[in-house]
Amino acid sequence: MTQSFDRLVERQIQKAIAEGQLSGLKGEGTPLTINSNEAFVDVAMAVAGRIMAEAGALPEEFQIKKRQSKVIGMQKERVQSALRWP
């Protein structure tokens, strides 16, 4: 089953190349970015994550982490300001 699927995919890729559907794409001619974190993730989830990242969308966990970092930074500034206050 896997070999037949691989052949089907390869035929579809070759067809798209022949029809010019894969030329002029963003990033064409540049190497793919290898994300070592994706090695242990389901392929579909890895692809979804890349699409979301390229679109500027963040999963909720990352949004929370980003807000948390911002609040921590603000608190550090307040503490430093208070320590400088005579």
Secondary structure, DSSP 8 states (H G I E B T S, - for coil): -HHHHHHHHHHHHHHHHHTTTTSS-TTTTS-----GGGGGS-HHHHHHHHHHHHHT---HHHHHHHHHHHHHHHHHHHHHHHHH--
